[in-house]
């Protein structure tokens, strides 16, 4: 990074805290869309927001215990435990809620945030200063240990998704058929929600609880506008997220604004460009004619087997 700072003439790249911030953002931009693509196509985008708010409660639990009992627990550890337990609970609710899935998720989301707010006020606001960084994210609070956790989580999440890609794909698009094929559908559904919890907790300190869910959804939404297969959707979502992450961290440093908000705004800008380019392509007669000459290709949803659009 020091060499890159000299070549590009960008002194900020030589600062250790900026190096940590960029590395953390790059990791988030990989694991967010990697897991988020499955969530979006499973129509469970709200799950990421739900787990983010319950992770906030987990952070509050850790800070509360440290304050009340003079412990030295890591808030990220308690956030991870609470988020994973909640993720499994949410999956049970989804299985039994039927048409009321959104209602169940909304109840867990608001309940988690309510518990967090109660714990904050229970100490007369004594932990509110410590929790602000988790709510809104901060470049300055990204430590070497945090980056190490993110790198480790990236390897774990990437490895698990690679090993279970095909079963996860079948469960995402057609759980009934996957069950008929004797796949353990419940196991893979639980794996996906646990991976979501891992991503949310890992990204929380730089993105903030309020915005962390966006990195699992917005880049994926942008990618699906132009992708012709599920695998291509994952790749394009990661590319979009990387651009948003690097641009957001840079803007945050240059203008002194929130890193999480800058990253999300950059991701939304990418989505707007993708939607605009797709709309423009459909309006161009030449493009429409070329599209019509491609057999078996329409603007329908992505095939579950990772092939081209039907």
C-alpha angles and dihedrals in degrees: 000000000000090000091047089051090056095045095048095037091235110136092186089072089065094059112100094220091053091048089053091046093051093047091048091048092049091052092048090050090057103045096036098063092032090065096025094062090064092046094050094049090046087054092238101117090134090064091076092054091046093053091045091058093045089049085057087058088050091054090049090051091053094047091045093052091047091051099042101037100028092241128150102223119155109245088215090058093053090043090054093049093048093044094050093047090048091047091057091045091050091051089054090049091049091051092053101030097071109177091006097067093119090051092053092049092048091052093051091045095052092040092055093049090046092054090049093051091048092053091049093053092042089072094047089256093303094135097040092095092054094047097051091080090056093048098051105014127236138214092210094059095055103110130189088256091054091052090048090053091049093050090048092048090049091055093046096046093043092048095048094047090049093050095046100032098119097046091045089051093052093046091048096053104028117009092172093056090044090054090048087053087057096250116152094246095178092053093052093045090053091047090055095051091047090051088050090053090051092052094046095050093043093052097039100092096056099031100034128229093272095057107025094095090061092072090059094050117024099057089046091051089052093048095050089060092069108014119109098196139027094251091049089050090057092048095047091045090055091048091050091048093049091052091048093046096050093042092047095050090047093050090046091057097041097048100027095240133138113292096213094050092047092052093049093047089050090050091050089050089054089050091051091051091049092050092045094049091048091050091047092050091054090052096052110092093210093052092047091051092050090048091051090054092060107091120231096009126125136145094267125125125295119277115252092229092062095252130128124297113286 
